[in-house]
Structures are given as C-alpha cells and as structure tokens.
Amino acid sequence: MPNWPDDLSSCTLEEIFTSEIDNRAWYKELRLQNTTLVNNRLAKNISQDEYTVTRKQTSDAAAECKRRGAILVREITRRVAR
C-alpha cells in the first residue's frame, strides 16, 4: 500500500499526480496478485481457507485503492478547473 498523505490540500499538483501514478501501479500489482492467487487455488497449491482469507485481504486493498483513486481524481479535477 503506497504512502498516503493525510491532507491533500498540503500537496502540490505534481505530488498529487505522482500519488495517482503510484495508486495505478498499486492497482496493477493487486490485479496480478489476484490472478496468481486464483491460479494457485485452481492448481490446488493452496487451501480453500487460505484462498478465502487472502482473497478478502486483496479485495479490501482493491477497494481502498479505488477509494484513493477517486479522491485523487476529484482533487486533480478541482485544482485544474480553477
């Protein structure tokens, strides 16, 4: 999970763009982890319990990533529209 500033108002537009790039990279990493997880379960390399726990963690992280992405896009839009 990339670093996340508590207050975006103290960040420059460049820092917000960098955060958006980091967030997109994180989301891509989460998708790859999810694909690997599913493949491991299909190959029976992991148990159903391990799959369920890891899938929940990955889903929670993806939801947080999407939430952060929406906040970043709103902040960028607000600043550029000025």
N, C-alpha and C positions, 0 to 999 in steps of 0.2 A: 504494500500500500504506500503510494508516494506521500511525501510530506504535504501537509495541507495547512495553509495559513488560516488562523482563526478569524482574521478580519481582512477581507479582500480590499477594503477601502484604503488600506495602507500599502497596497501593492501597486506597482506601475503596470501599465497596459502590457508592456513587454513581459513582465513577470507572470501576468495572467495568461498570456499566450503560451509561455513556457509551461505553466501548470496544465493548460489544456493539452499540449503535446504529450506531457508526462501521463496525463489521465488516459489519453488514447492508447499510449503504449501499454499502460497497465491493463486496459480492457482487452487488448490483443493478447496479452500474456494470460489473462483469465480464460479467454476462449481456448487458447492452446492447452492450458491445464485441464479444462473441462473435456476436451477431446481426448487427451491422454487418459483421463480418469475413466471415461466411457469405454475406451479401447481396453484398458486394464480389466475392467469389470467383464466385458464381453469375452476376454481371453481367460477369465476366471483366475486372474493373478491376485485379485483382492476379494475380500468377503463382501457380502451384501451390506453388513453393518458398517464396514469401513467406507464402502461406496456412499452409503446414505449420509454418514457424518461429513465426509469430505465434500459431497455434493451440496449439502446445506451451507457449509462454510464458503464454498465457491459462489453459490447463489447470493449469499449475504454480501460478499465482497463485490459482486457484479452490480447489485442494487445500489451499494454505496458509490461505486464508480459512476453509475448512471446519474445518481443524485448530484454528485460533484460536477459532472459534465454539464448538467442542466444549469447549475449555479454559475459555472464559468461562462457559458454561452450567454446567459442573461446579463452578466456583468460586462462582457465584451460588447454586447448589443447596446447596453445602456451608455457605455462610455463612447462608443463610436457614433452614436446617434446625437450626441451633444453638439 
